[in-house]
Amino acid sequence: MKKQVVLLLLLIVTTVSLAQKNVSHNNLVWFGDFTKARLNDKWSIYLDFGFRRTEWLNKWSQVLVRPGITCHFNKSVSATVGVAYFSHYTATYIRPEGRGWQQFLFNETYGRISVNHRLRAEQRFFQKVISSQLVDGYNYNNRFRYQLNIQAPFNKKQMDDKTLYFSISDEVFINSGKEIRNNYFDQNRFAVGLGYKLNERLNILVSYTKIFVQRAKVDAFEDNNVLVINLYHNLDFGKETPKNTN
């Protein structure tokens, strides 16, 4: 457990050490809905979609949908592959982005505390922009992400129904590709929040997220304060319905 805490602190320090003078500041609100539909012990369907606003709720920032299929190797390890579609809003145009993505998820438990590791790779296709105009063709780059998430229940010994819990996480994003020249470090997301697990099918997490982004331009950064409201659905279609013996 000490190793995970040290790693989380190192990820947070990464954001602080990259801070520069040329920083723009933004306030955003993100709404997310995440669904895992279990088909059987081995397979499940993943789907999330999100609505993201900037200047708090005044303007659109992004809209996204991200489906996938997950293979569960055991209760602690799973892998997911999928695609995604994003709409990025600017003052003059809406820029579409298509993605392929793959992730590896590994969970650990230390008493009441749950530790989750997530590795994700993304293949990103952006429509080209020239002189603030969308044109034919796409720009391509890869992005790699690592997230460390720690959760602990408040009012119960484990994550049972009607559990209030605390969540803290940090995620580092790294770019790669021939079109990446300055911003190999893409961004860091540090989040703290409170969640409530209503039952096995539904829980909600409300968190504050600090997102520090390096732009493509040299020495240009964003410091974003984000209110995040996420709903998590856990459906199980693999359970057998009890037979009527009457």
C-alpha positions, 0 to 999 in steps of 0.5 A, spaced: 500 500 500 505 504 501 508 503 494 501 506 491 501 512 495 508 514 493 506 513 486 500 517 487 504 523 490 509 522 484 504 523 479 501 529 483 508 532 483 509 531 476 503 536 475 506 541 479 513 541 476 511 542 469 507 549 471 509 555 467 507 562 467 504 562 460 497 558 463 490 560 461 485 558 467 478 555 465 472 552 469 468 546 467 462 541 468 463 534 466 457 529 466 458 522 465 454 516 464 458 509 465 455 502 464 458 495 464 453 490 462 455 483 464 454 477 459 457 472 463 463 470 467 468 472 461 465 478 457 461 484 458 459 490 454 462 497 456 459 504 454 460 511 457 458 517 454 459 524 456 457 532 456 462 537 458 461 544 458 466 550 459 465 557 463 462 553 468 455 551 464 455 557 459 458 553 453 459 547 450 466 543 451 466 536 448 460 531 447 463 523 447 461 516 446 465 510 448 463 503 447 467 497 448 467 490 449 471 487 456 474 480 457 474 478 465 480 474 466 478 474 473 475 478 479 481 483 479 484 483 472 480 485 465 482 488 458 477 492 454 478 494 446 473 499 443 472 505 439 470 512 441 467 519 438 468 526 440 466 533 438 470 538 440 467 545 441 471 551 439 468 559 438 468 557 430 467 550 429 466 543 432 472 538 431 470 531 430 475 526 433 475 518 432 479 513 437 480 506 437 482 505 445 485 499 449 485 498 456 488 494 462 485 494 469 488 491 475 484 491 482 487 490 489 484 490 496 488 492 502 482 491 508 477 497 507 481 500 501 481 498 494 486 500 489 485 500 481 490 501 476 488 503 469 493 503 463 489 505 456 492 506 449 488 511 444 489 512 437 486 519 435 484 521 428 482 529 428 479 532 422 484 537 420 484 545 421 487 550 417 486 557 419 481 556 423 477 552 418 475 544 418 478 541 411 478 534 408 483 529 412 485 527 418 491 528 423 493 522 427 497 521 434 497 516 439 496 517 447 498 513 453 494 514 459 496 511 466 491 512 472 491 510 479 485 510 483 484 509 491 477 508 494 475 507 501 468 506 504 466 511 510 460 508 513 461 500 512 467 496 512 466 494 505 463 497 499 456 494 500 449 497 498 448 504 501 455 505 502 458 512 502 465 512 500 471 517 498 475 517 492 482 520 490 486 519 483 491 521 479 492 520 471 498 522 467 497 522 459 503 522 454 503 523 447 507 520 441 507 520 434 510 524 428 506 530 429 507 531 436 513 536 437 512 539 443 507 536 448 509 529 449 506 530 456 499 531 454 496 532 461 495 530 468 488 529 472 488 529 479 481 528 482 478 527 489 471 526 490 465 523 494 461 517 492 455 513 494 453 506 492 446 505 492 446 498 490 450 493 486 447 496 480 448 504 481 452 508 484 454 516 483 461 520 484 461 527 485 468 530 484 473 536 484 478 535 478 484 539 477 487 538 469 493 541 467 494 541 460 500 542 455 498 545 449 501 544 442 505 551 442 511 551 446 510 554 453 502 554 453 498 551 458 491 550 461 489 550 468 482 547 469 478 546 475 472 541 473 466 539 477 465 532 475 458 528 476 458 521 474 453 515 474 455 508 474 451 502 472 452 495 473 448 490 469 448 483 469 445 479 464 449 473 465 445 471 472 440 465 471 433 466 473 430 462 478 426 457 475 418 456 477 418 449 481 410 450 482 
